[in-house]
């Protein structure tokens, strides 16, 4: 799904870039037409009507291409055809337009020597705006092809062609100048050198555009992962915790990590709800669970799910924290206080060990879950708390990190349903402070 979304966004960016390139192209044509009319008139030359007509045609082609972008008339090959026409059009200028209007008899090869291939570089560079590395590479190939084709046409009628190979190794300065300034000098080596440099530049630009696309796709995928994380946990944890989860690379990937599972349930909730209006029950329950989620988040825990009148939380997965057992014990104390303030009595099961976690569901609807023996043990300890009259039950892993003020006392080994061997269990009771609050 992320790849599809990235491709769709990249396509939008390509279209916007192509529109920008066409606008730049149109502006360049407008400057050219201004020069061929106003500029040449001010310089005392007569505007070339054929050149003006060609520029007007190219401007019309560009405007038509701009209009169809994003419509049902758009075709993938249109941008390639547009750039090919532009490049071939510039190359044709070196063959068709006389070097000088006042001296039309000058050989056309002088246009290549006086102006050069640099007029094609802006066209290749402009292709980068489209974010299509293929179009950039295509522009380079077409530029080299068009330049050599124009060069071939320009020298086709020449009776004699001189090049650097006609210069002897012992040539004098006068011989060098005589060859270079000769109207028959075509400079095959120069043409080869400039087209090789043009192609190298085009390939480098194509590689740069390809890298930019990779960065773009990676950013889109990271953004989508962040959105998924925030959607998954945004209802259960504060925004700051959700942002940490979103920015933690691989936090939601399937993994097994040491952590603590916390299971909370309200005592006698069925009896509490019986006889009360549903609106009152839901409002009170919602307020308590919201405060409980905040209390767990303050200890860097993550609420995995709400289970009717209770919840399941995890410490050290998917968000890494230090001392998850300590954080879970502190969170349990906070939950007891919160329950007392809301008029509830709760039972809490705490278990430490390996916890498997990861996303489950379809592409359209996903949830994060934890599972394994540790989670099952926490759930069984919460149930056992009812039988032994305890408020909080913890296993050995959690109790090993307790402090004296946690008021945990050993209950010895207890038989727990679903586990063959008895488990050592520690309990924590609610105690009243002098001011009447609960601890």
C-alpha positions as CSV (number, residue, x, y, z in Angstrom):
1,X,0.0,0.0,0.0
2,X,2.8,2.4,0.9
3,X,4.5,1.8,-2.5
4,X,1.2,2.5,-4.3
5,X,0.7,5.7,-2.4
6,X,4.3,6.8,-3.1
7,X,3.9,6.1,-6.8
8,X,0.6,8.1,-6.9
9,X,2.2,11.1,-5.1
10,X,5.3,10.8,-7.3
11,X,3.1,10.9,-10.4
12,X,1.5,14.1,-9.1
13,X,4.9,15.6,-8.5
14,X,6.0,14.6,-12.0
15,X,3.0,16.3,-13.5
16,X,3.6,19.5,-11.5
17,X,7.2,19.4,-12.5
18,X,6.3,19.0,-16.2
19,X,4.0,21.9,-16.0
20,X,6.8,24.0,-14.4
21,X,9.2,22.9,-17.2
22,X,6.7,23.9,-19.8
23,X,6.2,27.3,-18.2
24,X,10.0,27.8,-18.2
25,X,10.1,26.7,-21.8
26,X,7.4,29.1,-22.8
27,X,9.2,31.9,-21.0
28,X,12.4,31.1,-22.9
29,X,10.5,31.1,-26.2
30,X,9.0,34.5,-25.3
31,X,12.5,35.9,-24.6
32,X,13.6,34.5,-28.0
33,X,10.7,36.1,-29.8
34,X,11.4,39.4,-28.1
35,X,15.0,39.3,-29.2
36,X,14.1,38.4,-32.8
37,X,11.7,41.3,-33.0
38,X,12.6,44.2,-30.7
39,X,16.3,43.2,-30.2
40,X,17.2,42.8,-33.8
41,X,15.3,45.9,-34.8
42,X,17.3,47.9,-32.2
43,X,20.5,46.4,-33.6
44,X,19.6,47.4,-37.1
45,X,18.8,43.8,-38.4
46,X,15.7,42.5,-40.0
47,X,13.8,40.0,-37.9
48,X,13.8,36.4,-39.3
49,X,10.1,35.6,-40.1
50,X,10.9,31.9,-40.4
51,X,12.5,31.8,-37.0
52,X,9.6,33.7,-35.5
53,X,7.1,31.3,-37.0
54,X,9.0,28.3,-35.7
55,X,9.1,29.8,-32.2
56,X,5.3,30.5,-32.3
57,X,4.7,26.9,-33.4
58,X,6.8,25.6,-30.5
59,X,5.0,27.8,-28.0
60,X,1.6,26.5,-29.3
61,X,2.8,22.9,-28.9
62,X,3.9,23.6,-25.3
63,X,0.7,25.3,-24.4
64,X,-1.3,22.4,-25.8
65,X,0.9,19.9,-23.8
66,X,0.3,21.9,-20.7
67,X,-3.5,21.8,-21.1
68,X,-3.7,18.0,-21.5
69,X,-1.5,17.2,-18.4
70,X,-3.7,15.4,-15.9
71,X,-6.6,14.9,-18.3
72,X,-7.8,11.8,-20.2
73,X,-5.9,13.0,-23.2
74,X,-2.6,12.8,-21.5
75,X,-0.2,10.1,-22.8
76,X,3.0,8.9,-21.3
77,X,5.0,9.6,-24.5
78,X,3.9,13.2,-24.9
79,X,6.6,14.6,-22.7
80,X,9.2,12.6,-24.5
81,X,7.9,13.9,-27.9
82,X,7.9,17.4,-26.5
83,X,11.5,17.3,-25.4
84,X,12.6,15.6,-28.6
85,X,10.9,18.3,-30.7
86,X,12.5,21.1,-28.6
87,X,16.0,19.6,-28.9
88,X,15.6,18.8,-32.6
89,X,14.3,22.3,-33.1
90,X,17.4,23.9,-31.5
91,X,19.7,21.6,-33.6
92,X,17.8,22.6,-36.8
93,X,18.6,26.2,-36.1
94,X,22.3,25.4,-36.6
95,X,21.5,24.0,-40.0
96,X,18.7,26.3,-41.3
97,X,19.3,29.8,-39.9
98,X,22.3,31.5,-41.7
99,X,25.3,32.4,-39.6
100,X,24.9,36.0,-40.7
101,X,22.1,37.7,-42.6
102,X,24.6,40.1,-44.1
103,X,26.8,37.3,-45.4
104,X,24.6,34.3,-46.3
105,X,27.4,32.7,-48.3
106,X,29.2,31.8,-45.0
107,X,29.4,28.0,-44.5
108,X,26.9,26.7,-42.0
109,X,29.7,24.8,-40.1
110,X,30.7,28.2,-38.6
111,X,27.5,28.1,-36.5
112,X,28.8,25.1,-34.7
113,X,32.1,26.8,-34.1
114,X,30.8,30.2,-33.1
115,X,27.9,29.1,-30.8
116,X,28.3,25.4,-29.9
117,X,26.5,22.7,-28.0
118,X,25.9,24.7,-24.8
119,X,22.5,25.7,-26.2
120,X,21.3,22.2,-25.5
121,X,22.4,22.0,-21.8
122,X,19.4,24.2,-20.6
123,X,17.0,21.8,-22.3
124,X,18.5,18.8,-20.6
125,X,18.7,20.5,-17.3
126,X,15.0,21.6,-17.6
127,X,14.0,18.0,-17.9
128,X,15.1,17.6,-14.2
129,X,12.1,19.6,-13.2
130,X,9.8,16.7,-14.2
131,X,11.4,14.3,-11.6
132,X,11.7,11.7,-14.4
133,X,15.2,10.3,-14.6
134,X,14.2,8.5,-17.8
135,X,13.2,11.8,-19.4
136,X,16.5,13.3,-18.4
137,X,18.5,10.4,-19.9
138,X,16.2,10.5,-23.0
139,X,16.9,14.2,-23.4
140,X,20.7,13.5,-23.3
141,X,20.4,10.8,-25.9
142,X,18.2,12.9,-28.2
143,X,20.5,15.9,-27.8
144,X,23.6,13.9,-28.8
145,X,21.7,12.4,-31.7
146,X,20.2,15.7,-32.9
147,X,23.6,17.5,-32.6
148,X,25.4,14.9,-34.7
149,X,22.5,14.8,-37.2
150,X,22.6,18.6,-37.6
151,X,26.4,18.5,-37.9
152,X,26.1,15.9,-40.6
153,X,23.7,18.0,-42.6
154,X,25.8,21.1,-42.1
155,X,28.9,19.5,-43.6
156,X,27.1,17.4,-46.2
157,X,27.7,19.9,-49.1
158,X,31.3,20.7,-48.2
159,X,33.8,19.8,-50.9
160,X,36.7,19.7,-48.4
161,X,36.6,18.9,-44.7
162,X,39.5,19.6,-42.4
163,X,39.9,18.4,-38.9
164,X,42.6,18.2,-36.2
165,X,44.0,15.1,-37.9
166,X,45.1,17.3,-40.8
167,X,47.5,19.2,-38.5
168,X,51.0,17.8,-38.3
169,X,52.7,17.2,-35.0
170,X,55.3,19.8,-35.8
171,X,52.8,22.5,-36.9
172,X,53.7,26.1,-36.3
173,X,51.4,28.7,-34.8
174,X,50.6,30.1,-38.3
175,X,49.7,26.6,-39.5
176,X,47.5,26.0,-36.4
177,X,45.7,29.3,-37.0
178,X,45.4,28.6,-40.7
179,X,43.7,25.3,-40.1
180,X,41.4,26.5,-37.3
181,X,40.3,29.6,-39.1
182,X,39.7,27.8,-42.4
183,X,36.1,27.7,-43.5
184,X,36.6,24.0,-44.3
185,X,37.6,23.2,-40.7
186,X,34.9,20.9,-39.2
187,X,36.6,19.7,-36.0
188,X,35.4,16.1,-35.7
189,X,37.3,15.7,-32.4
190,X,35.7,18.9,-31.0
191,X,32.2,17.6,-31.8
192,X,32.9,14.3,-30.2
193,X,34.3,15.9,-27.1
194,X,31.4,18.2,-26.6
195,X,28.7,15.5,-27.2
196,X,30.5,13.1,-24.8
197,X,30.5,15.8,-22.1
198,X,26.8,16.5,-22.8
199,X,25.9,12.9,-22.4
200,X,27.9,12.6,-19.2
201,X,26.2,15.6,-17.8
202,X,22.8,14.2,-18.8
203,X,23.5,10.9,-17.1
204,X,24.7,12.6,-13.9
205,X,21.6,14.7,-13.8
206,X,19.5,11.5,-14.4
207,X,21.2,9.8,-11.5
208,X,20.6,12.8,-9.3
209,X,16.9,12.8,-10.2
210,X,16.7,9.1,-9.5
211,X,18.2,9.6,-6.1
212,X,15.8,12.5,-5.5
213,X,12.9,10.1,-6.3
214,X,14.3,7.5,-3.9
215,X,14.4,10.1,-1.1
216,X,10.9,11.2,-2.0
217,X,9.5,7.6,-1.8
218,X,11.3,7.0,1.4
219,X,9.8,10.2,2.9
220,X,6.4,9.2,1.8
221,X,6.7,5.7,3.3
222,X,8.1,7.2,6.6
223,X,5.1,9.6,6.6
224,X,2.6,6.8,6.1
225,X,4.3,4.7,8.8
226,X,4.0,7.6,11.1
227,X,0.4,8.1,10.3
228,X,-0.3,4.4,10.9
229,X,1.4,4.5,14.2
230,X,-0.5,7.6,15.3
231,X,-3.8,6.1,14.1
232,X,-3.1,2.8,15.9
233,X,-2.1,4.4,19.3
234,X,-3.5,7.9,19.1
235,X,-6.7,6.8,20.9
236,X,-4.8,5.0,23.7
237,X,-1.8,7.2,24.5
238,X,-1.0,10.9,24.5
239,X,0.2,12.5,21.3
240,X,3.8,12.8,22.6
241,X,3.9,9.0,23.1
242,X,2.3,8.4,19.7
243,X,4.9,10.6,18.1
244,X,7.7,8.7,19.8
245,X,6.2,5.5,18.5
246,X,5.9,6.9,15.0
247,X,9.4,8.2,14.9
248,X,10.9,4.9,16.3
249,X,12.1,3.0,13.3
250,X,10.7,-0.6,13.3
251,X,8.7,-0.1,16.5
252,X,5.6,-1.7,15.1
253,X,7.4,-4.5,13.3
254,X,6.9,-8.1,14.6
255,X,9.4,-8.7,17.4
256,X,10.0,-10.4,20.7
257,X,11.3,-8.3,23.5
258,X,11.6,-8.5,27.3
259,X,8.8,-6.4,28.9
260,X,6.0,-6.3,31.4
261,X,2.3,-6.9,30.7
262,X,-0.3,-5.2,32.8
263,X,-3.9,-6.4,32.9
264,X,-6.5,-4.3,34.7
265,X,-10.1,-5.1,35.4
266,X,-12.8,-3.4,37.5
267,X,-14.2,-5.4,40.4
268,X,-18.0,-6.1,40.3
269,X,-18.5,-3.9,37.3
270,X,-21.7,-5.8,36.3
271,X,-23.2,-5.1,39.7
272,X,-22.1,-1.4,39.5
273,X,-23.8,-1.0,36.1
274,X,-26.9,-2.8,37.0
275,X,-29.7,-0.3,37.7
276,X,-27.7,2.8,36.5
277,X,-28.6,4.6,33.3
278,X,-26.3,3.4,30.4
279,X,-25.2,7.0,29.7
280,X,-24.0,7.4,33.3
281,X,-22.2,4.1,33.2
282,X,-20.4,4.8,29.9
283,X,-19.5,8.3,30.9
284,X,-18.0,7.2,34.2
285,X,-16.2,4.2,32.7
286,X,-14.9,6.3,29.9
287,X,-13.5,8.9,32.3
288,X,-11.8,6.2,34.4
289,X,-10.2,4.4,31.5
290,X,-9.0,7.8,30.0
291,X,-7.4,8.7,33.3
292,X,-5.9,5.1,33.5
293,X,-4.4,5.4,30.1
294,X,-2.9,8.8,31.0
295,X,-1.4,7.2,34.2
296,X,0.2,4.4,32.2
297,X,1.5,6.8,29.6
298,X,3.1,8.9,32.3
299,X,5.1,5.8,33.2
300,X,6.1,5.4,29.5
301,X,3.7,2.4,29.1
302,X,1.5,1.8,26.1
303,X,-2.2,0.8,26.3
304,X,-2.5,-1.9,23.8
305,X,-6.3,-2.3,24.0
306,X,-9.4,-1.6,26.2
307,X,-11.1,-4.8,27.3
308,X,-14.7,-3.8,28.2
309,X,-14.3,-2.6,31.7
310,X,-10.5,-3.0,31.8
311,X,-7.4,-2.6,29.7
312,X,-4.2,-4.3,28.6
313,X,-0.9,-2.4,28.7
314,X,2.7,-3.1,28.0
315,X,6.0,-1.7,29.2
316,X,9.1,-1.8,27.0
317,X,7.2,-2.8,23.9
318,X,6.7,-1.4,21.4
319,X,8.3,1.7,23.0
320,X,11.7,1.0,24.6
321,X,12.1,2.2,28.1
322,X,14.5,1.6,31.0
323,X,13.4,-0.6,33.9
324,X,10.0,-1.7,32.7
325,X,9.3,-3.6,35.9
326,X,9.8,-0.5,37.9
327,X,7.6,1.5,35.6
328,X,4.8,-1.1,35.8
329,X,4.9,-1.1,39.6
330,X,4.6,2.7,39.7
331,X,1.9,2.6,37.1
332,X,0.0,0.0,39.2
333,X,0.1,2.3,42.2
334,X,-1.1,5.2,40.1
335,X,-4.0,3.1,38.8
336,X,-5.1,2.2,42.3
337,X,-5.3,5.9,43.2
338,X,-7.1,6.7,40.1
339,X,-9.7,3.9,40.7
340,X,-10.3,5.1,44.3
341,X,-10.9,8.7,43.1
342,X,-13.4,7.4,40.5
343,X,-15.2,5.2,43.0
344,X,-14.0,1.9,41.6
345,X,-12.0,-1.0,43.0
346,X,-9.8,-2.8,40.5
347,X,-7.6,-5.8,40.2
348,X,-4.2,-5.7,38.4
349,X,-2.0,-8.5,37.2
350,X,1.7,-7.8,36.4
351,X,4.0,-10.3,34.7
352,X,7.5,-9.8,33.3
353,X,9.2,-11.8,30.5
354,X,9.3,-12.2,26.7
355,X,6.5,-10.5,24.9
356,X,5.8,-10.9,21.2
357,X,4.3,-7.9,19.5
358,X,3.3,-6.7,16.0
359,X,0.6,-5.4,13.8
360,X,-2.3,-7.7,12.8
361,X,-5.2,-7.2,10.4
362,X,-5.6,-6.2,6.7
363,X,-4.2,-3.3,4.8
364,X,-7.4,-1.3,5.4
365,X,-7.7,-2.0,9.1
366,X,-4.8,-2.8,11.4
367,X,-4.2,-3.1,15.1
368,X,-1.2,-3.6,17.3
369,X,-1.2,-6.5,19.7
370,X,0.9,-8.3,22.2
371,X,0.8,-12.0,23.0
372,X,2.7,-14.9,24.6
373,X,3.1,-16.6,28.0
374,X,3.9,-13.3,29.7
375,X,0.6,-11.7,28.6
376,X,-1.3,-14.9,29.6
377,X,0.3,-14.9,33.0
378,X,-0.6,-11.3,33.7
379,X,-4.2,-12.1,32.7
380,X,-4.3,-15.2,35.0
381,X,-2.8,-13.2,37.9
382,X,-5.5,-10.6,37.6
383,X,-8.1,-13.4,37.8
384,X,-6.3,-15.0,40.7
385,X,-6.3,-11.7,42.6
386,X,-10.1,-12.1,43.1
387,X,-9.6,-15.5,44.6
388,X,-6.9,-14.4,47.1
389,X,-8.5,-11.1,47.9
390,X,-5.6,-9.0,46.5
391,X,-5.6,-5.8,44.6
392,X,-2.3,-6.3,42.6
393,X,-0.6,-9.6,41.9
394,X,2.9,-9.7,40.5
395,X,5.1,-12.6,39.4
396,X,8.7,-13.1,40.5
397,X,10.1,-11.0,37.6
398,X,8.2,-7.9,38.6
399,X,8.6,-8.4,42.4
400,X,12.4,-8.7,42.0
401,X,12.5,-5.0,41.1
402,X,10.2,-3.9,43.9
403,X,11.1,-1.4,46.6
404,X,10.0,-1.5,50.3
405,X,7.5,1.2,49.6
406,X,5.7,-0.9,47.0
407,X,4.3,-3.0,50.0
408,X,4.6,-6.3,48.1
409,X,4.3,-9.4,50.2
410,X,4.9,-13.0,49.1
411,X,2.0,-15.3,48.8
412,X,4.1,-18.3,48.0
413,X,3.5,-20.6,45.1
414,X,0.0,-20.5,43.6
415,X,-1.6,-22.9,41.1
416,X,-2.7,-20.8,38.1
417,X,-5.0,-22.1,35.5
418,X,-3.3,-22.8,32.2
419,X,0.2,-23.3,33.8
420,X,1.4,-26.7,34.8
421,X,3.8,-25.6,37.5
422,X,2.8,-23.4,40.4
423,X,4.1,-19.8,40.3
424,X,5.5,-17.7,43.0
425,X,3.2,-14.7,43.5
426,X,3.5,-11.4,45.3
427,X,0.5,-9.2,46.3
428,X,-0.1,-5.5,47.0
429,X,-3.0,-4.3,49.0
430,X,-4.7,-0.8,49.1
431,X,-3.7,1.0,52.2
432,X,-5.2,4.1,53.7
433,X,-3.1,7.2,54.3
434,X,-3.7,9.6,57.2
435,X,-5.4,12.0,54.9
436,X,-7.9,9.4,53.7
437,X,-6.4,8.9,50.2
438,X,-5.5,5.5,48.9
439,X,-2.0,4.2,48.2
